[in-house]
Amino acid sequence: MKTKGFIRAVILAMALTMLFTTSVLAAPSTDNYQEVPGTVYYNGTELSDSGPLSKNDSGENEPITDYINGNDHMDGASFRTAIGDNADVYSAWNGYGIAAGTSSSLFEIKAAGAIPDSIKNGTFIAYIVKDRSGTNKAFFTKAATSKKAAIDGQTIKLELETPMTWEADASQYVIVLVKGGASPTPPDPVKPVVISKDYYEYPVASIGVNVDEPLPAGITTANITPRELGRWSNMIKRYISTNDTLDSIDWPDGFERDKLLSLSALTAVGIEINYNKDAAADGDITFHVKIDGFKGTFAGTPYVFIVDPGTGPDYRLAAFPTQYDAETKTLTFTVAGYQKYFSYAIPIIGDVKLKTPPAPEPTGSSSSGCNAAPWNLLISLCAAFLCFKKYKG
């Protein structure tokens, strides 16, 4: 029986903890809030009655807490939804007088004094929140988010991600500078590109080609030699001069095509394998290509690209993972089924960069949720103790 009582006590404690956690986390934090006096401009036009919101009722201006918590004239829930319940609000301004219509948008807050270092040196999202007066108290909606808050001297510049539409009855705007908060509008995906500015062709005398043995039957190391690009150089330059080439590449299994950022073409080398197709066996060949005086560098991952002759007339490229030894200037790659690509092939050597996930923001004291955990634990323990004590009684 004691065990059942304790289990009930723990369940009740967990319920109380969840209730407490919700109440603590469901409100934006103003712990780091600073009032920054200044005038707001919209696309170069000064707006009427613009100015900062104060942190609380003790200030001369409207308090940000009225917007977050609500008052007799407005429901704070719609404002909290617009900026996100987990927002850490650093500063805010409001005002009136934006003409109805749609336009590209640049807000500028021209500060009356020095901008605090916590804002000047921070990275923020700016939410522009608008109201529709005369409907009901829950009139706030998120209108747009800024690409980034840029500081230029005593001016905070907020360029919006998309054009902004203002209705005739949207009488007020509020600019809220936050960390965290609701998810910003995702930007258009960055399309991968081909970079050819570092491309350079080396004389055939500076290129050495070695292969691992044993080789497939019917060929020897003497059959494999470097060769001048000659007229094929123009064909390679056409490949590396357009981003469309990226749609013509067959990548190895497991390659994350959606993370491709760029392919920087560094050079191309001609390789000839002289063999009798009727007598020689097919198979895999591992190449070691050394280029004396090679100037290329790899900020990403080395790859070799070879035209697949069987995919004409719109020829495709096969991508081969490559290792690069910077000390010996040697690139190593393996071609599976060499007869598909040779007797004469031109491996294009490229540096492939992938998108990297953004670094997580450091955790700190800014979020009220960070301070909730110790209280949650304390309340859970107290609730469990009291419930269990009552049960025993």
N, C-alpha and C positions, 0 to 999 in steps of 0.2 A: 504493500500500500504506500509505503514511503516513496518508493520509486515512481509510482504513478503521480503522486503529489508533486514530486520534483519535476517530472516531465511537464505537468500542467504549468508549473511555475515558469519553467524555461520558455514554453510556448507563449505565455502571456508577456514575458520579458521581451521576447523577440518582436511581438506585435507592437509593444510600446516603443521599442527601438526604431522600428520602421516608421512609426508615426512621428517620432521625434526627428528622425533623419529627414523625412519629407519636409517637415516644417522648417528645418535649418537650411536645407539645400535649395528650397524653392523660393529663393529671393536673391537677386543680384547683390553683390557686395559693394559697399562704398568705403571700405577701410582705407583705400589708397586715393580717394577722391581729392582733387584739388580744384578750387575755383580759379579760372583763368580769365580775367576781365579782357574784353576785346569786342570788336565789331565784326559781324559776319557779312560776307559778300557772296552772291550767287551769280556765277558767270560774269564777274566784274561789276555787278550792281549791288550797292549797299542796300541791305534789307532793313525794314522798319522794326523798331523796338527789339533789335537783336542784342543779345548779351548772354553772360554765363548764368548757369543755374548754381545756386549755392549748395553746400553739402547738406545743410539741415535748416530748420526754422530760424536759427540764430543769425543767418545772413540777411543781407539787404535784398537779395533777389529771390525769385521762386526757388524752393528747395528741390533737389533731385529726388528726395525721399517722397515728396508728394506724388511724383510721377510713378515711382516704384510701388508705393504702398496704397496709392489712391487717396482721394478726399471727397468732399461733397460734390465736386464737379466732374471728377473723372475716376474711372475704374482702373486701378493699378494693374489688374490682370492682363489687360490688352497691351499695356506698355511692356510688362515683363515678357509676354509672349514675343513681342517684336524684337527685343534685344537678347532674349535667352535668359532662363532662370539662373544659369551658372556664370553669368557675365560678371566680370570684375570692372566696375565703372571707374575710370580715371578722371574724366571731366565731361561736361556737357554744356551746350548752348541752345537757346531757342530764339524764335522770332517769327515774323509775319511778312506777308507781302510778296510772295512768289507768284508770278503771273501764271494763269492756267495754260496748259499746253505741254508738249513733249519737247525735250531738248537734251543735248549732251550736257553733263553737269559737272561743274567744278565749284566746290565750296571752299572759301578761304576765310579763316579766322585770323584777323590781324590783331594780335595781342597788344594790350595797352602797356604792358611791361615785359619783363623777362619771362620766358616760358620755363616752367619748372623742369629740372633735369630728369625727373621720373617720366615726364612726357616727352621731352626732347630726345632722350636716349632709348625710349621704348619702341616696341613694335606693336601696332594696334590695328584693330578693325574699327571702322567708323560706321555706325548705323544711322541712317537718316530716317527718322520716324515722323509720320504726318498724321494729322487728325482730320476728322470730318465733323465739324461742329454742328450741333443742332439735331443729331440723330439720337444718340444715347451716350451714356458715360463711357462705354467701352469703344471709344472712337479711334484708338491708335492702331496704325498698321505699319509694318516695316516697308519702307519705300525702296530702299537700295542700300548696298554696302559699298564702301570705298575699296579701291585696289590696294591702297596703302596710305597711311598718314605720313606725309612728307613735311619736314620742317625746313623752312627757308628763312633764316634770320628770326624775325618775330612773327612769322606767318605760318600757320598750319594749313597745308593744302590737302584737300580731299577730292581726288578724282574718282568719280563713280564708275562702277564696272559697266553699267548699261545706261542708255538714255533714260531720263526720268520723266514721268507724266504727272502733272499736277492738275487736279480738278478745281473748278471755280470755288467750291465750298471747302477746300482744304486750307483752312485759315492759318494754321500754325505748323511749323516744322520744329523738330528737336534733333540736334546732332549729338550722338552719344559715342564717346571714345572709350572702347572697352578692350580688355583681353578676355579670351574665352568667349562666352556668349553663344548665340545661335550660329549655325553653320553659315558661312558666307556663300553667296551665289558662286557655284564653281565656274572658273574661267574656261574659255574655249580650250579644248585639248591642244597641246603643242604638237605640231606635225613634225615628224623627223625629217632631217635634211641630209643631203650629200654635200660634203665640203671638199673642194678640190684645190684650195689655195696652196696647200703644202705638197701637191703632187710634183714629183720630179722623176725623170727617167735616167737611169744610170747606163753607162756604156757596157756592152756585153763583156768586155774584158775584166770588169770589176765584179762580175757575178760568178759565183761558184755554186755548183749543184752537186750534192752528194745524196746518196740514198742508203737506206738500211738494207742489209742482206740477211737472209736469202731473198732473191727476187723471184717473181713468178717465172715459171719455165719458159724459155724461149727468148729471154732478154738478159743482158748483162749491164754492168755499170757503164761500159763503153757505149752502150746504145742511148744513154741519157746525157744530154748536153744542153747548155744555155744557147739561146739563139736571139739574134737581133729582132726587135719588134717590127722594124720596117714600116710598111704601109698600114699594119694593124694598129700602129700607135694612134691613128686618127679614130679608129673604132673605139678604142679604150677611152679616149678623151670624150667621145660622145656619151659613153656610159656614165662617166663621172661628172658630167656637166648638168645633169637633171635629177631632180628628186624623184621623178617617176621610176628611176632605176630601182628604188627601194621596193616597189611593188613587183619587181621581176626577180626577186631573190628567194631561193628555197633554203630556208634556214634549217639547221640540224634539230632533231627532236629535243624538246625541252626549252628551246629558245623562246623568251618572252617578247614576242613581236610588239605587243602593246606598250612595252617599256622602252622601245628603241628611241633614242634621242638624236643620234647623228652617226653617219659613216664618213670618216675622213680618209679619202684615198691618198696614199703616200707614194706608191710607185707600182709598176707592173714589170714583170720579167717574162721573157719568152723561154719556154722549155720544150725541147723536142725529144720524143722517144721513138727511135727508129726500130720497128719490129715488123715481123711477118704476121699479119692477122690470121692467116690460116694455120700457122704453126705455133705461135706464142699463146701461152695460157693467160687468162685474165686473172686479176687479183689486186690486192692492196699494196700500195707503195708509200713509204714514209720518206718525205723529202726534207733535206736540210739545205736551205738556200742562204748563202752568205753573200752580203753585199758590202764590198769595201767602200768606205766613205759614206755609208748610209746615214742620212741626216734626220730620218723620221723618228718621232717619239710617240709613245703610246700612253695616252692619258686614260684610255679605256681598256678594251680587250682586243688583241690582235686577231684578225680573220683574214683568210685568203678566199678570193672569189674567182671561180672559173666558169666560163661560158659552157653550157651544156649544148653540144652541137645537135642533139636530137630534139630540140624544142623550137626549131625555126618555124615560121619566119620571124616571130617575135621571140628572140632567143632569151632564155632565162639563165640566171647565174646560180651556181651552187656554192653555198658558204661552208668553209671548212675551218673549224677551230684551230688556232695556231698558237704556238709558244715562241717567245722572242727572248734571245739571250743578248742583252745589251752590250755585254763585254766583248763577245765575239761577232756581234752584228749578224747573228744567224737566226733565221726563222724556220721552225719545224712544223710540218703539217702532214697529215696522212690522207691520201686520196683512195677511197674505197672503189674498186673496179676501175682501174686506170684507163681501160680501153674505151670507156664511155666518153672520155674527155681528150685523149691523145690519139694521134701521134703528135700534133703540135697544139700546145695550149699556152695561154697567157694568164698566169695567176696575178690577180690584182690584189695588192697588199693594202689592207685598210685597218683603221683604228675605230672600233665600234664602241660608242658610249650609250649607256642605258640611263634612264631616269632613276634618280635616287629618292627614296621617301624622305619627306621633310623631317628634320630633327625634332623630337618632342620638346615642347616648351618646358623649361625647368620648373619644378614644383616649388612653391614658396608659400609665403604667408598671405598671399593676396586673396585666396578663395576662402569663403566662410566654411566650405565643405572640408577643408584641410583641418580645421579646428574642431570639427564635429566628432571625429573618431574617438578621442578620449572620453568625451561626454557620453557618447553612445555606449561605450563599454561600462562606464560607471553606472548609467541608468539601468543597463541590463542586469548588472550584478545586484544592484539595490532592489530592483523589481523581483528578481528571482529569490532573493533572501526574504523579502517581505511576504511574498506569496507562499513560500515554503513554510515560513514561520506561522502564517495564518492557518495553513493547512494542518500543521502539527497541533496548533491550539484547538 
